[in-house]
Amino acid sequence: MRRSFALIITIVGIFTASPLGAAEGLSYIYRASVLTILEDNGLSGDPAPILFSPGFAVALPLLSFIKFEPGLDLYFTYYGYATDLGRAVPIALENRSAAVYGFMLNLPLDFSFRIAKLVGFHASVGMTADLRLCLVADGLDNDAQGLADATAQTGQVASYFWGAGRWLYPSASIGFDFPFTKNYFLGVDLRAWYPLYHLWSGENLPVTENLRFALGLRLSYSSR
């Protein structure tokens, strides 16, 4: 019993002494990622968009190795509504209907540790709300250019995205970073989001539809 108690105290001491512990205060994180939104819509859509996605987060320490890391990631792309499929699909610039501004509100728990005060590793799990703003695409100024059809499709795209909980995504990430000054850390992370509505919407969707991945650089500043 004494040995077990001593072991527990030792483990707790290691974590509480970690440089990633709660004593370091808040961390501010800036991200620059390449976001891919997968799709499998045949001729009804265009290839999966590959988008630049900037982001920002704040890491709030909860325990020595656990942080709550709320953040926001942005993206922009064009969508149309495929009536034969009954869903919104990514579409190329020349066929644009709806301009979609994505605001991905991320609410993950981050688990992290550092080796020899040098390389840091982290992994997170959480939930994301993709708060999409859908507007009629720019440059369509008369019916000859498809303005009326684009307006109708934009309404359908917005209804589709905001219906049946299609804005809700579980998320996960892994990554690492290195310190390059006392308070700044630079690293890389890989993140993924799963379209949870596949489980209940009743649609006959491809497995990859709206599955997302992002790979990017991560710059963090610790206020400790």
Stockholm file with secondary structure:
# STOCKHOLM 1.0

chainA/1-224         MRRSFALIITIVGIFTASPLGAAEGLSYIYRASVLTILEDNGLSGDPAPILFSPGFAVALPLLSFIKFEPGLDLYFTYYGYATDLGRAVPIALENRSAAVYGFMLNLPLDFSFRIAKLVGFHASVGMTADLRLCLVADGLDNDAQGLADATAQTGQVASYFWGAGRWLYPSASIGFDFPFTKNYFLGVDLRAWYPLYHLWSGENLPVTENLRFALGLRLSYSSR
#=GR chainA/1-224 SS CHHHHHHHHHHHHHHHTSTTSGGGCCEEEEEEEEEEECCCCGGGSCSCCEEEEEEEEEEEESSSSEEECCEEEEEEEEEEEETTTTEEEECCGGGCCEEEEEEEEEEEEEEEEEETTTEEEEEEEEEEEEEEEEEECTTCCSGGGTHHHHHHHHHHHHHHHHSTTTTEEEEEEEEEEEESSSSEEEEEEEEEECCGGGGTSCCCCCTTTTCEEEEEEEEEEECC
#=GC SS_cons         CHHHHHHHHHHHHHHHTSTTSGGGCCEEEEEEEEEEECCCCGGGSCSCCEEEEEEEEEEEESSSSEEECCEEEEEEEEEEEETTTTEEEECCGGGCCEEEEEEEEEEEEEEEEEETTTEEEEEEEEEEEEEEEEEECTTCCSGGGTHHHHHHHHHHHHHHHHSTTTTEEEEEEEEEEEESSSSEEEEEEEEEECCGGGGTSCCCCCTTTTCEEEEEEEEEEECC
//
